[in-house]
Amino acid sequence: MNRRFIDWIWNIRGSLPLIPGQSSDDAFGRLDPLFQEPGTSHERTADTLTFRKKNQAAQDKMSVFDAGVLQIQKSAPGCVLHYRLKSRALLFCFLAPLLFLGFAQAAVTIGELEKASAPAAEEKKPEKNMELPQHPIDKFLGAPTPEKPKKDKDAEDKDKPSPTAAYVFAGLFAILYVAGRILEDRLVKSLFRKRLLGV
């Protein structure tokens, strides 16, 4: 299977046309400050720049990305900057909902197993009409015999594993992934455009 069909999950690809007449040296020179951040290493060969980030600071404008390749290609209309950026944070946010959905399914399965085993356990227990002990003074005064405490169904339901929390976390991470995927795509394109234009 072609890896490109799945690597869009954690990779952001895009392209930007350079200013007419702008050279590769000038373009990479304007982008260079982005790769001078602590924890960032980069190499440039001809029209290609590759970078890696390790323990990047939160103040880094590209901190969400761990590695990437920027390449300038010449075409008839003019030079175009193509980029591919990898993000483990996006991959984590994509996989987290699947993990929590697994937890939710496990909770549902355990609940169904406990529900199925409960009637069988009740059938095995013989019903005993045992009277609860009553104090002699209560008997003398004619007080009624104390009743057996009823089972609290609400308490039993609380003890059962619930998938609700797992579903909530799965939904939160799914929203984080979708929002992050769209937002980071726009932010990095805007960042590169501003740098290339010298804004």
Backbone hydrogen bonds, N-H to C=O, Kabsch-Sander energy under -0.5 kcal/mol:
donor,donor_aa,acceptor,acceptor_aa,energy
5,F,2,N,-1.6
6,I,3,R,-1.6
7,D,3,R,-2.5
8,W,4,R,-0.5
9,I,6,I,-1.9
10,W,7,D,-0.6
11,N,7,D,-1.2
12,I,85,L,-2.6
13,R,11,N,-0.5
14,G,83,Y,-1.9
16,L,81,L,-2.4
18,L,79,C,-2.7
22,Q,19,I,-2.8
27,A,23,S,-2.4
28,F,24,S,-2.8
29,G,25,D,-1.9
30,R,26,D,-1.9
31,L,27,A,-1.6
32,D,28,F,-1.3
34,L,31,L,-1.6
35,F,32,D,-2.0
36,Q,33,P,-1.2
40,T,37,E,-1.7
41,S,52,R,-2.7
43,E,50,T,-2.7
45,T,48,T,-2.6
48,T,45,T,-2.1
49,L,70,L,-3.3
50,T,43,E,-2.7
51,F,68,G,-2.2
52,R,41,S,-2.8
53,K,66,D,-3.0
54,K,39,G,-2.4
57,A,38,P,-0.6
60,D,57,A,-1.1
63,S,60,D,-1.8
65,F,62,M,-1.6
66,D,86,K,-2.5
67,A,86,K,-1.0
68,G,51,F,-1.8
69,V,84,R,-2.3
70,L,49,L,-3.2
71,Q,82,H,-3.3
72,I,47,D,-2.6
73,Q,71,Q,-0.6
73,Q,80,V,-2.7
75,S,78,G,-0.5
80,V,73,Q,-2.6
81,L,16,L,-3.5
82,H,71,Q,-3.6
82,H,80,V,-0.6
83,Y,14,G,-2.5
84,R,69,V,-2.3
85,L,12,I,-2.5
86,K,67,A,-2.9
87,S,10,W,-2.4
89,A,64,V,-0.6
91,L,87,S,-1.4
92,F,88,R,-2.6
93,C,89,A,-2.4
94,F,90,L,-1.6
95,L,91,L,-2.2
96,A,92,F,-2.6
98,L,94,F,-0.5
99,L,95,L,-2.0
100,F,96,A,-2.5
101,L,97,P,-2.4
102,G,98,L,-1.7
103,F,99,L,-1.9
104,A,100,F,-2.4
105,Q,101,L,-2.4
106,A,102,G,-2.2
107,A,103,F,-2.3
108,V,104,A,-2.3
109,T,105,Q,-2.5
110,I,106,A,-2.6
111,G,107,A,-2.3
112,E,108,V,-2.3
113,L,109,T,-2.2
114,E,110,I,-2.5
115,K,111,G,-2.2
116,A,112,E,-2.1
117,S,113,L,-2.0
118,A,114,E,-1.5
120,A,116,A,-0.6
121,A,117,S,-1.8
122,E,118,A,-2.0
123,E,119,P,-2.1
124,K,120,A,-1.4
125,K,121,A,-1.1
129,N,127,E,-0.5
130,M,128,K,-1.2
132,L,146,P,-0.5
139,K,135,H,-2.0
140,F,136,P,-2.5
141,L,137,I,-2.2
142,G,138,D,-0.5
142,G,139,K,-0.9
143,A,138,D,-2.9
153,K,151,K,-0.9
156,E,152,D,-1.8
157,D,153,K,-2.5
158,K,154,D,-1.9
159,D,155,A,-1.4
160,K,156,E,-1.0
167,Y,163,P,-2.3
168,V,164,T,-2.3
169,F,165,A,-2.4
170,A,166,A,-2.4
171,G,167,Y,-2.3
172,L,168,V,-2.3
173,F,169,F,-2.5
174,A,170,A,-2.0
175,I,171,G,-2.2
176,L,172,L,-2.4
177,Y,173,F,-2.4
178,V,174,A,-2.4
179,A,175,I,-2.8
180,G,176,L,-2.7
181,R,177,Y,-3.0
182,I,178,V,-2.0
183,L,179,A,-2.9
184,E,180,G,-2.8
185,D,181,R,-1.1
186,R,182,I,-1.8
187,L,183,L,-2.9
188,V,184,E,-2.5
189,K,185,D,-1.5
190,S,186,R,-2.3
191,L,187,L,-2.4
192,F,188,V,-2.5
193,R,189,K,-2.3
194,K,190,S,-2.3
195,R,191,L,-2.1
196,L,192,F,-2.6
197,L,193,R,-2.1
198,G,194,K,-0.9
199,V,194,K,-2.6
